[in-house]
Amino acid sequence: MIRQVLYAVRVITHPRSRWRLWEWGRRPVMWALIAEPLVLAWAVIESVDAFGIGIDWTAWVRFGLVGTAAVAYVVSTNVAEERRRGRDGDKTHIDHTSLVFFAGALVLPVPLAILLIVLVRFHRWWIARKPVYTFVHTSFAICCSVLGVHAVARLTPLGNSIGSHRVALGAPLALSLLGGVAAYYTAQTVMVGAARGLASPVWDQVPADREDGWQRRLRIHMVGDRSDNTEIVVTLLVAAMITWAAIAWSPLLLLITPIGAYLTVRGQQLEQQQQEIEALTHTAEIDSRTGLLMVDAFQRETTKVLARAAHDGSPMSLVLLDLDHFKRVNDTFGHLVGDDVLAAVGALLREESRPGDLVCRWGGEEMVMALPNTDHEAAMGVAERIRAAVEALTIPITKAAGGDLWVMGLPDEDGVRRPDEIRTVSIGVATIPQHGSDFDEAFKLADRALYVAKAGGRNRVCTAETDQSPKADQSIT
């Protein structure tokens, strides 16, 4: 945790981060310099008032409940949220942490609500893939929303219900909750939307040169489309219902975890399904992440190749590859960088293959090549060439924390490559009919050779003819 805090401080205070601020544009920078100090001053005034009144043990208990729910939620949705952010790109992104912040705004004093924002946003920073300046501005927008909801609660019957721990029914409370939802939505929309709108390049164009419909596209860029806003409002209404129930019994705040996780994971699944449906309109045989054949298509085509090889008496070789230490990529750089690595290796395999070769993503980080009319010696040469090419690969990525563009594996000024950025593969090779009369038998031997390569130190090619008496640790990845 301390190491992560120090890293975040280095990123935020690095001269490059300050310089990148001006990449945002003069207009949004001026907006941030006006809006963010005002929000900060508002938070300070409210915090001074809260400390003057005193923070009782009930507030700390509620903070413990909301904080526990928040940590459990962000940890359980880390992967799904990261993939959603990667697909959203520059479009409006809907983060369901508003469940946490809305509840915190109502049941906590301002200092604890702000502490909750820092806790959650610090965790989300590691998968944000955004420049520091936009991440900080969004955090100020969340703070403004929380302060707005807190103000609504204080000025309406909602504040009395929270203080007395009694759930009141009727129009006044319902209207108060809806007022809180409106305050949260409005503050977030104005702060973020204004910055996004002011950063648009359309303002640098001569009015006569602007394309038709630019106003509509700018509006969507600023505040999102209808589905985006519906998702925001529904999330806030759910948060209002959870908070309303928790007024009477604080442990109900823990409902934030399962409900938030469902909304985030389900949203990610629906978006992925939509992508897959769109991909099916182009081809049902290509893996969208790597551009390689899917398993069913590969096996179908391999059956045809084997039938021709049996008729001609020609060999066919299998080259089975597995990326070394791939889990470290996901843990260190994020799952979207892991996707970038898979895509880069897939592209390399397509470039290295001949027109008649079959290349498949077998599963996870494992890939297989079927090489028709290729004897074992030639296949070993192909495998060694691929191993060396992967080791020399440089991969453009976007760092999750800070959103900086980076080239993984690029040598530094001294010509030295960072060891943790060098990607390697372990490879097993088998040939039909030399190592089996059918695909399954040859694949099994190639798989065993792959694990021998893993156990032998990785980044190497092993053949089905290798002495496999040493027990390979099949838990190695």
Sequence and secondary structure as in RCSB ss.txt:
>XXXX:A:sequence
MIRQVLYAVRVITHPRSRWRLWEWGRRPVMWALIAEPLVLAWAVIESVDAFGIGIDWTAWVRFGLVGTAAVAYVV
STNVAEERRRGRDGDKTHIDHTSLVFFAGALVLPVPLAILLIVLVRFHRWWIARKPVYTFVHTSFAICCSVLGVH
AVARLTPLGNSIGSHRVALGAPLALSLLGGVAAYYTAQTVMVGAARGLASPVWDQVPADREDGWQRRLRIHMVGD
RSDNTEIVVTLLVAAMITWAAIAWSPLLLLITPIGAYLTVRGQQLEQQQQEIEALTHTAEIDSRTGLLMVDAFQR
ETTKVLARAAHDGSPMSLVLLDLDHFKRVNDTFGHLVGDDVLAAVGALLREESRPGDLVCRWGGEEMVMALPNTD
HEAAMGVAERIRAAVEALTIPITKAAGGDLWVMGLPDEDGVRRPDEIRTVSIGVATIPQHGSDFDEAFKLADRAL
YVAKAGGRNRVCTAETDQSPKADQSIT
>XXXX:A:secstr
 HHHHHHHHHHHHSHHHHHHGGGS HHHHHHHHHHHHHHHHHHHHHHHHHHHH   HHHHHHHHHHHHHHHHHHH
HTHHHHHHHHHHHTTS    TTHHHHHHHHHHS HHHHHHHHHHHHHHHHTT  S HHHHHHHHHHHHHHHHHHH
HHHHHSHHHHHHHHT    SHHHHHHHHHHHHHHHHHHHHHHHHHHHHT GGGGS GGGS TTHHHHHHHHHH  
HHHHHHHHHHHHHHHHHHHHHHH GGGGGGHHHHHHHHHHHHHHHHHHHHHHHHHTT SSB TTTSSB HHHHHH
HHHHHHHHHHHHT  EEEEEEEETTHHHHHHHH HHHHHHHHHHHHHHHHHHS TT EEEEEETTEEEEEEET  
HHHHHHHHHHHHHHHHT  EEEE TTT  EEEET   TTS   GGG   EEEEEEEETTT SSHHHHHHHHHHHH
HHHHHTTSS EEETTS   S   TT  
